[in-house]
Amino acid sequence: MFRVTNAAKTELQNRLNSSDKNSLMIRLQMRKSCFLKVKLTLEDLIQPNDTEVILDGLHFIIDQGECHYFNHKTLDFLPDTTGYKQFEVLN
């Protein structure tokens, strides 16, 4: 479905390790603003309309209505020049 860069894998694993929850799944969704940006949350339940994707031991959940945003894309973690860090979906 999609690829995950090493930078994104490292940041995701850091977030999972520092979470005070027993969350095992990473929810990916798109923020609906003037720019499509990735919103990432840690969750422990799958909803009935979710698709589960397991890549390199990381469990992702994506609403079925948003899967097309991630299809054949790459999830990356990019710090910008101001120090702001974010996940992005790249072609």
N, C-alpha and C positions, 0 to 999 in steps of 0.2 A: 504494500500500500504506500508507504513512505520510508525514507531513510532518516537516520539520526546521526549527526556528525559527532566526532569524539568530544568536541567542546560542549555540545548539548548533553551528551551522555554523562560527562563529568559533573556538570552543573545539576542535572536531574538527580544523580546519585547523591550529591552533597545535600540537596534539598530533602531527599528522602531520609538520609541519615540524620539530619538535624530536626526533623519533624517530631513533635511530641505525640503525634497520633500514631496509630498502627496502620496508617494508610499504605496500601500496597499498590494503588493505582493512580495514574496520572491522567487527569482529565484535560483534554485539549479542546479548545473551542476558539472561535474567532470573535473578537470584539467588533461590534457593529458600530463603527464610527466613520468619520470621513476616510480613515485609513484602516484597512483590514490588518489587525495585529493579533497575535496569538495570546490567548488568556490561558494560563496554566494553573490548575488547582490540584491538590492531593485529596483523594477520596477513598472511602472504604466500601462503597456500595455501587453496584452496577444498576442503572435504571433499565426498565424494559425496552426502551428505544435506543440503547447504547450498543455500539460495536466494540468489542475488545480486540486489541492488537498487541501482540507480545513480540518485542524486538530486543535482542541482546539481554534478555532477563528483565527488561522494563515492561510493565503492564500499563498500556494506555487504554483509555476509554474515550470514545468520541460519539456524540449524538449522531444517529444515522443520517439526519438532515444536514450535517456538516462534514461528512466524510469526503465529499467532493473537493473541499478546500485543501485536503491533505494528500489526495490521490496523486501518486507519482511525483511528490515534492520531497524536499529535504528540510528537516527541522534543524535549525542551527541556533547557537547561543552566541550573540555578538555584543561585546561591550563597545560603546561609541566613544568618541573623543572626550566627552564630558564625564565619563565614568558611569553613565547610565547603562545598565545591562538589560538585555531583553532577548526573548526567543523570537525567532522569525521563521517564516516558511518561505523557502527559496525554490525557484524553479529548477 
